[in-house]
Amino acid sequence: LISSATKSLRMETEILEKKLQDAQMKLAEKDGDKEKEIQGLKRLISELEFQLTMEKSNNESFLDKLRKEMKHKSDELEKLTQEKTQLIHSLSQVQEENSLLQDTVRRECEERCELTAALGRAREQVLELRRLSATLP
């Protein structure tokens, strides 16, 4: 009975050891698969981090380019604003000068009209004097 029980326990122990070995092999396989998956994920993370770094670099480069372009446009706008201010000032001076010249021309025209009228009167007076002097002995 003891021999039979021992034999039975040995067989059960062998079966359990075989099951344990099978379970350990499956566990080792799963560990290997998990390790491969972890390595794959690490590679993916590294690739994504590299892509992120490249994107950041590209974005910073693009932002620097935009900042430089904005600075250039701002400087250009400032220059154009100054030119506009100068042109407005020059236009104002030219308009003032033009107004002054128009006023001068108007006065000179009035003087010319007055002089022409005075000359006409003087001619009439001269003609009248000639007529009078011709009639006098």
MIVOSE-110129 format. One line per 3 residues: for each residue x negated, y negated, z negated of C-alpha. Coordinates in Angstrom, 3 decimals. Example, Ala and Ser with C-alpha at 12.3 -4.5 7.8 and 13.67 -1.06 7.14 Angstrom:
<rs>
-12.300:4.500:-7.800 ~ -13.670:1.060:-7.140;
</rs>
This chain:
<rs>
0.000:0.000:0.000 ~ -2.858:-2.335:-0.879 ~ -4.691:-1.323:2.247;
-1.610:-1.941:4.316 ~ -1.014:-5.311:2.677 ~ -4.669:-6.257:3.152;
-4.495:-5.203:6.766 ~ -1.313:-7.176:7.200 ~ -2.864:-10.242:5.539;
-5.970:-9.934:7.727 ~ -3.842:-9.771:10.849 ~ -1.815:-12.706:9.632;
-5.062:-14.535:8.815 ~ -6.428:-13.758:12.307 ~ -3.196:-14.958:13.889;
-3.290:-18.133:11.769 ~ -6.980:-18.646:12.599 ~ -6.159:-18.218:16.304;
-3.272:-20.696:15.942 ~ -5.632:-23.029:14.065 ~ -8.237:-22.725:16.861;
-5.533:-23.356:19.481 ~ -4.254:-26.339:17.511 ~ -7.822:-27.644:17.096;
-8.434:-27.219:20.875 ~ -5.189:-29.032:21.677 ~ -6.104:-31.728:19.174;
-9.577:-32.032:20.734 ~ -7.988:-32.282:24.200 ~ -5.578:-34.947:22.946;
-8.468:-36.767:21.277 ~ -10.394:-36.592:24.568 ~ -7.377:-37.863:26.494;
-6.890:-40.644:23.960 ~ -10.587:-41.515:24.142 ~ -10.337:-41.673:27.967;
-7.225:-43.837:27.651 ~ -9.003:-46.085:25.131 ~ -12.012:-46.406:27.467;
-9.679:-47.203:30.370 ~ -7.900:-49.825:28.293 ~ -11.234:-51.285:27.199;
-12.298:-51.535:30.869 ~ -8.965:-53.141:31.728 ~ -9.353:-55.598:28.846;
-12.887:-56.431:30.015 ~ -11.666:-56.980:33.586 ~ -8.784:-59.148:32.386;
-11.092:-61.143:30.118 ~ -13.439:-61.663:33.078 ~ -10.516:-62.766:35.263;
-9.347:-65.078:32.479 ~ -12.844:-66.552:32.194 ~ -12.966:-67.060:35.963;
-9.512:-68.665:35.947 ~ -10.536:-70.965:33.104 ~ -13.682:-71.904:34.994;
-11.710:-72.522:38.183 ~ -9.124:-74.547:36.268 ~ -11.814:-76.633:34.564;
-13.503:-77.199:37.905 ~ -10.166:-78.155:39.450 ~ -9.404:-80.469:36.509;
-12.830:-82.096:36.826 ~ -12.195:-82.602:40.525 ~ -8.767:-84.104:39.790;
-10.243:-86.359:37.096 ~ -12.908:-87.613:39.492 ~ -10.318:-88.172:42.203;
-8.050:-89.961:39.719 ~ -10.975:-92.149:38.584 ~ -11.794:-92.918:42.218;
-8.140:-93.766:42.969 ~ -7.948:-95.870:39.818 ~ -11.100:-97.777:40.813;
-9.725:-98.194:44.319 ~ -6.410:-99.459:42.933 ~ -8.252:-101.913:40.674;
-10.266:-103.160:43.646 ~ -7.133:-103.518:45.787 ~ -5.355:-105.323:42.949;
-8.248:-107.767:42.679 ~ -8.228:-108.273:46.461 ~ -4.459:-108.836:46.351;
-4.870:-111.403:43.567 ~ -7.611:-113.149:45.539 ~ -5.494:-113.104:48.716;
-2.509:-114.543:46.826 ~ -4.758:-117.272:45.445 ~ -6.183:-117.958:48.916;
-2.672:-117.999:50.395 ~ -1.597:-120.472:47.751 ~ -4.559:-122.730:48.562;
-3.896:-122.449:52.311 ~ -0.196:-123.238:51.779 ~ -1.116:-126.252:49.675;
-3.603:-127.408:52.303 ~ -1.040:-126.799:55.041 ~ 1.540:-128.828:53.138;
-0.996:-131.623:52.680 ~ -1.873:-131.553:56.400 ~ 1.802:-131.564:57.388;
2.379:-134.553:55.125 ~ -0.665:-136.308:56.636 ~ 0.546:-135.568:60.191;
4.035:-136.831:59.311 ~ 2.607:-140.082:57.879 ~ 0.320:-140.536:60.897;
3.271:-139.940:63.230 ~ 5.295:-142.525:61.329 ~ 2.344:-144.953:61.552;
2.019:-144.227:65.265 ~ 5.715:-144.909:65.782 ~ 5.382:-148.145:63.825;
2.257:-149.091:65.816 ~ 3.974:-148.222:69.093 ~ 6.961:-150.343:68.098;
4.629:-153.198:67.037 ~ 2.727:-152.869:70.326 ~ 6.016:-153.015:72.200;
6.989:-156.166:70.347 ~ 3.550:-157.671:70.925 ~ 3.862:-156.970:74.697;
7.244:-158.570:74.750 ~ 5.811:-161.569:72.943 ~ 2.886:-161.740:75.381;
5.266:-161.491:78.325 ~ 7.457:-164.131:76.756 ~ 4.410:-166.358:76.219;
3.315:-165.858:79.832 ~ 6.750:-166.732:81.050 ~ 6.791:-169.785:78.867;
3.304:-170.814:79.899 ~ 4.224:-170.324:83.559 ~ 7.209:-172.578:83.193;
5.222:-175.243:81.414 ~ 3.239:-177.713:83.552;
</rs>
